[in-house]
Amino acid sequence: MAERFERHRQAWTRDEIQKLHRLAEKGMGLKAIAKSLTRSEESTKKQAKQDKLKIQKLR
């Protein structure tokens, strides 16, 4: 069964976006970043693509 996220459909905050950039630059994987941000992997991937960030596939 899919995980439920309390942050479902909430806008990304400036702090979350900055944290996404920091974690992506460190080379963390999508799953780890999403968990750290308490966001879904799909939402995290979408935001990263919008910000033109490269995220590692596995880790």
Summary of the structure (lengths in Angstrom):
residues: 59
radius of gyration: 10.6
end to end distance: 22.1
largest distance: 31.1
contacts: 135
relative contact order: 0.22
helix: 51%
strand: 3%
